[in-house]
Amino acid sequence: MSDYLFSQFKANEFEALHKELSKVLDISQGQLQALYEVMQQEFELEGYPEHTLPRNIFHSQDESFQKCYEDALVIGVDIPSLLEKNNNISNKKTVAILGQDPLRKSDRRVEEIGIATPYALHLKNCREKLRNTRLYFDLIKVLLDAGYRVYLTDIFKIWVSEANCDRGIPLNKKDRTRFIQVVKTELEIFEPVAVITWGKKASSAIRSISLEVKHLEFPHPGGAAMGTLHKLLGKSPTRKNLINYWQEKVFAHLSGL
């Protein structure tokens, strides 16, 4: 039995979440439920099981971007996820962590969209073995161990590469606005006591909507922000130092909630 529960939504949460996601992705409630169920079954499996959906699940509101989308080498979509300790406590408070977008890598054209979750934490190997994603889970585990449910979502649910390489292209304004509106409603559904953003783009997107809850802006814990983290910590951002700094900042932010 796993120490953690993966995406065990309450019925009203799941239905409301699907309703929001279906505003930007053409995905049925049954399809979404099936994705979560198979990820739950694979939660403790070794390896990197893959899940895909056809490219036509997304339609841009901008014609020129739709053309870029159709020509893209690779596309990524992350569905939100929920993690909590498997301890029979059903009324845990929720903390939301928001990242930027579902980055993907590929050296060849991939027709189907790889469907994953933010930071790929539905995969055992990503939680325990891969260096970057293991660090993300270590940080989230601080909250799980303190008795919180952690809701993970991306500001932009879709990531699109250029036609001939896997360098990402920026989303157009119309679609960005749609995605940010979905995030706003997601937060209303899950009622987090605090929202934490990882990285500048997620932070600025959240600043653009009026939030009723406390917002903690944190540098992205991935490799690209190591210089920023070195300055913040005043010492080398080793895994241990970073976890300690995160713990201190997060619990100061959550105190009194």
C-alpha positions in Angstrom: 0.0 0.0 0.0 1.3 3.5 -0.9 2.1 6.1 1.7 0.4 8.6 -0.5 -3.0 9.0 -2.2 -2.8 10.3 -5.8 -5.7 12.5 -7.1 -8.4 11.1 -4.9 -10.7 13.9 -5.6 -14.0 14.4 -3.8 -16.9 13.8 -6.3 -17.9 17.5 -6.5 -14.2 18.5 -7.0 -13.7 16.1 -9.9 -16.9 17.2 -11.7 -16.1 20.9 -11.2 -12.5 20.4 -12.3 -13.6 18.5 -15.5 -16.0 21.3 -16.3 -13.2 23.9 -16.1 -10.6 21.8 -18.1 -13.2 21.1 -20.8 -13.3 24.9 -21.4 -9.7 24.6 -22.8 -9.3 20.9 -23.7 -11.7 18.7 -25.6 -11.7 15.9 -23.1 -14.8 14.0 -21.8 -15.4 13.3 -18.1 -14.9 9.6 -18.8 -11.5 10.2 -20.6 -10.3 12.3 -17.7 -11.4 9.8 -15.1 -9.8 7.0 -17.0 -6.5 8.9 -17.0 -6.5 9.5 -13.3 -7.5 5.9 -12.6 -4.7 4.4 -14.7 -2.2 6.8 -13.0 -3.5 5.7 -9.6 -2.9 2.1 -10.6 0.6 2.9 -11.8 1.6 5.1 -8.9 4.0 2.6 -7.3 5.2 1.1 -10.6 8.8 1.4 -11.7 9.5 2.9 -15.1 7.9 5.6 -17.2 4.5 4.5 -18.4 3.1 6.9 -21.0 -0.3 8.2 -21.8 -1.4 10.0 -24.9 -4.4 11.8 -26.4 -4.8 13.0 -30.0 -3.6 16.5 -30.9 -7.2 17.7 -31.7 -8.0 18.0 -27.9 -6.9 21.6 -28.1 -8.1 24.4 -30.4 -6.6 27.8 -30.2 -8.7 30.9 -30.4 -5.9 32.5 -32.5 -5.7 31.2 -36.1 -2.0 31.8 -36.6 -1.2 30.0 -33.3 -3.5 27.1 -34.3 -1.3 26.7 -37.4 1.9 26.7 -35.2 0.1 24.2 -32.9 -0.6 21.8 -35.8 3.0 22.1 -37.1 4.7 21.7 -33.7 7.3 19.0 -33.3 6.0 18.1 -29.8 3.2 19.2 -27.6 2.7 18.7 -23.8 -0.4 18.7 -21.7 -0.4 18.2 -17.9 -3.6 17.5 -16.0 -3.7 18.8 -12.4 -3.0 16.4 -9.6 -3.6 16.1 -5.9 -1.3 14.4 -3.3 -1.9 13.7 0.3 -0.7 11.2 3.0 -2.6 8.0 3.1 -3.7 8.2 6.7 -7.5 8.2 6.8 -7.7 11.9 7.7 -10.3 13.3 5.3 -10.5 17.0 6.2 -6.9 18.1 5.4 -6.3 21.7 4.5 -5.1 22.2 0.9 -2.1 24.1 -0.4 -1.9 24.8 -4.1 1.5 24.8 -6.0 1.4 26.4 -9.4 4.0 26.0 -12.1 4.3 27.4 -15.5 3.6 24.9 -18.3 4.1 21.2 -19.3 7.6 21.3 -20.9 8.5 18.4 -23.2 11.6 17.2 -25.0 11.8 15.3 -28.3 14.2 15.1 -31.2 11.4 13.9 -33.6 7.8 14.8 -34.4 5.4 13.3 -32.0 1.8 13.1 -33.4 0.0 12.3 -30.1 0.2 14.5 -27.1 1.9 13.1 -24.0 -0.4 13.5 -21.1 1.3 13.8 -17.7 1.0 15.8 -14.4 2.9 18.8 -13.1 6.5 17.6 -12.3 5.5 14.0 -13.3 4.9 13.1 -9.7 2.4 10.4 -10.7 5.5 8.4 -11.6 7.4 6.6 -8.9 10.8 7.0 -10.7 10.2 10.8 -11.0 9.4 11.0 -7.2 12.3 8.8 -6.1 15.1 8.6 -8.8 15.3 11.4 -11.3 17.3 14.2 -9.8 15.2 17.3 -10.6 11.8 15.7 -10.1 12.9 14.0 -6.9 13.7 17.4 -5.5 10.2 18.7 -6.4 8.7 15.8 -4.5 11.1 16.4 -1.5 9.8 19.9 -1.3 6.1 18.8 -1.6 6.7 16.1 0.9 7.4 18.8 3.5 3.8 19.9 3.1 2.4 16.3 2.9 4.2 15.4 6.2 2.8 18.5 7.8 -0.7 17.2 7.1 -1.7 19.2 4.0 -3.2 18.1 0.7 -1.2 19.5 -2.1 -2.9 20.5 -5.3 -0.5 20.9 -8.3 -1.4 22.6 -11.5 0.2 24.6 -14.3 -0.9 28.1 -15.2 -0.8 27.1 -18.9 -2.0 23.5 -19.4 -0.4 23.2 -22.8 3.1 23.6 -24.1 3.9 23.9 -27.8 7.2 23.6 -29.5 8.5 25.1 -32.8 7.9 23.0 -35.9 11.5 21.9 -36.3 12.9 21.7 -32.8 11.7 21.3 -29.2 12.2 24.9 -28.2 8.9 26.2 -26.8 6.9 29.0 -28.4 4.9 31.5 -26.3 1.2 31.1 -26.1 -0.9 33.9 -27.7 -2.7 36.4 -25.5 -6.3 35.0 -26.1 -5.3 31.5 -25.0 -3.2 32.7 -22.1 -6.2 34.6 -20.8 -8.4 31.5 -21.1 -5.9 29.4 -19.2 -5.5 32.0 -16.4 -9.3 32.1 -16.0 -9.4 28.3 -15.6 -6.7 28.5 -12.9 -8.7 31.1 -11.0 -11.7 28.8 -11.0 -9.5 25.8 -10.0 -8.5 27.7 -6.9 -12.1 28.4 -6.1 -12.9 24.7 -6.4 -10.1 23.4 -4.2 -10.1 26.4 -1.7 -6.4 26.3 -0.8 -5.4 28.0 2.4 -2.3 29.3 0.5 -1.0 29.4 -3.1 2.6 28.9 -3.9 4.0 29.8 -7.3 7.3 28.3 -8.6 8.9 30.7 -11.1 8.4 34.2 -12.4 5.8 33.5 -15.1 3.5 31.6 -12.7 3.9 34.4 -10.2 3.1 37.2 -12.6 0.1 35.3 -13.9 -1.3 34.8 -10.4 -0.6 38.5 -9.6 -2.9 39.3 -12.5 -6.0 37.8 -10.8 -7.4 38.8 -7.5 -6.8 36.1 -5.0 -8.6 35.7 -1.6 -5.7 33.7 -0.2 -2.0 34.3 0.7 0.4 34.0 -2.2 4.0 32.9 -1.7 6.3 33.6 -4.6 9.2 31.1 -4.8 11.9 30.8 -7.4 11.5 27.7 -9.6 13.5 24.9 -7.9 14.8 23.6 -11.2 18.3 24.0 -12.4 17.8 27.3 -14.3 17.1 29.2 -11.1 20.2 28.0 -9.2 21.9 31.4 -9.4 18.8 33.1 -7.9 18.5 30.5 -5.2 22.3 30.8 -4.3 21.7 34.5 -3.7 18.6 33.9 -1.7 20.1 31.2 0.5 23.4 33.0 0.9 25.1 29.6 0.3 25.2 26.7 -2.2 21.6 25.6 -3.1 22.3 21.9 -2.3 19.3 19.6 -2.0 19.5 19.8 1.8 20.0 23.6 2.0 17.1 24.1 -0.4 14.7 21.8 1.5 15.6 23.6 4.8 15.1 27.1 3.2 11.8 26.0 1.6 10.6 24.6 5.0 11.4 27.8 6.8 9.7 30.0 4.1 6.6 27.8 3.7 5.9 27.4 7.4 6.4 31.1 8.0 3.9 31.7 5.2 1.4 29.1 6.6 1.7 30.1 10.2 -1.6 31.2 11.6 -3.7 29.8 8.7 
